[in-house]
Amino acid sequence: MKIRRDAVAISSVLFTLALLIPMPAMLGNAWTVPQTSLDIAGHVGIQNYYAPVGFASLAIIVIGLIVTWAGYIKGVRWTWFVMFLIAWGWVFPVLVLAEFRWRNMLPIAQWPPLALKGRGPQLGFAGSVLTLLLMVVALVLPAKRFILGRGVARTRPLTKP
């Protein structure tokens, strides 16, 4: 078995890591039980909105892993666009922007001590930012091959030699 060490293979590994980082949190969101309540007027209210987001995020993670290892690793051009959409259409708004709270943010210099202790509200934000950075690096590494690569039509001379 030959191990490839080109930009697409490295990018595929980075995408896999980036997609597996939020998986435990999304599993936790999907496993939450909806808490129903009954008010005085007899209306039933479901107070838990994490389960649908968890299930949708797990579906996007599975789709991303399938696309990465079925087409992206082979250099199929449309898979780069799918991974671009996952990075900027799911990771950025759902993971990064959802945890972006200006009032509760500590300075970045205080994050490492809290991360080593395993606590602090910035730990989830740091994981989300790490996921986004891994995806952006994974998109940039093989961009030349996907954008200018195999699918580009080459010009031929009009006269025969």
Secondary structure, 3 states (H helix, E strand, C coil): CCCCCCHHHHHHHHHHHHHHCCHHHHHHHHCCCCCEEECCCCCEEECCCHHHHHHHHHHHHHHHHHHHHHCHHHCCHHHHHHHHHHHHHHHHHHHHHHHCCCCCCCCHHHHHHHHHHCCCCHHHHHHHHHHHHHHHHHHHCCHHHHHHCCCCCCCCCCCCC
